[in-house]
């Protein structure tokens, strides 16, 4: 399906929506701890289970396994992990049978539907494994923000391939969904911001759920912007900037992984590590890490640093200048390197809080220099896409270029997700849509916030 996003006379730009929607699925459940905050309640529940007749305990556990084991790949392991979280409340003179260990784990567990509310705000990166593909094809990983009960956000993944003609195939999602295990952290509640999680090597990518594990993100890991980062020595690391939410405050965080099995989460420091929507460039520029951000909640900035975890410098990039973005602008993921310059997808907020997606083109060597700016949005919510949890919103957390195709996964009204493609060459040769010469509306002397 195609539609014309904008036209001027005979000049048009085609934006193609592929025939695939990623809908929230309530059956995607994980096992998470269900532990009362009141220690006396924990002790009373432990005592009730320990006082049970062993045969009755076996019968109750059998019923639990018969009812829930088919919904989880490693239910016994989950029960053991949650038993470990409360074993300090077991009297020292008591020997707990294997049956009651598992049963205690079950009593202090609960199912959580990670996608009950939404499956949205996707990003896309090349898969680490590009073996055994047809010539001109690319294997990719999609990340999504999953939202469940209490509006708590997690990260999930899907995968697939796009061929040389920009035809998509998608791998089937696994039946199960499982959380990672924390590494070197004994108790979820004591982790402030920095932690590591690990999945089993035999887990399918689509089974993996990165669920909040720290105080800073206890109410959500939001809007992860994944990027394949290539260092000066050609070493590859996948980074994602995301927003940690504790129910009151937000803080920018950084995720890093090389294999999508082991993940490290850490807090971003520095005067300009604030607000939402930081996105890392895919390589260093002039020897420095570079970020695009929105430190004031309204305008775009470029930040540079010698330390990927600390951001002390920010330079003003651009403010809202088109009617569809007058309220505020932000990025829709990491900039993409092309022969034309850095493609920076932006979201703009206009009348009635409608979100649209556009493009700003940045200079390759000096990304603080704007070369071009799309006059009209590239993506506007269609009638079908404007209905949802948050109406009138299209949003992305990251795109890629494959051959001549700009591939943009995007969310529809904070509910579900899809993918659009458009031609890069047509975009930059259509001067009515992307002006051939950018005229800066800013006065001299206001472009630098901090140097």
Secondary structure, DSSP 8 states (H G I E B T S, - for coil): -EEEEEEETTEEEEEEE-S--B---TT-EEEEE---S-HHHHHHHHHHHHTS-HHHHHHHHHHHHHHHGGG-TTHHHHHHHHHHTTGGGS-TT----HHHHHHHHHHTEEEEETTSSEEEEEEEEE-S---S--TT-EEEEEEEEEE-GGG-EEEEEEEEEE-TT--EEE----S--EE-EEES-S-GGG--S-EEEE--TTS-GGGEEE---SSTTTT-EEEEEEEEEE-TTS-EEEEEEEEEE-SS-EEEEEEEESSSSEEEEEE-BSTT--SS--EE-SS-BTTBEEEEE-TTSSSEEEEEESSTTB--EEEEEE---SGGGSSEEEESSS-EEETTEEEEEEEEE-GGG-EEEEEEEE-SS-TTSEEEEBSS-SB---TTTS-SSSSSBEE-S-EEEETTEEEEEEEETTTEEEEEEEEHHHHHH-TTTB-SS----S-TT-S-S--
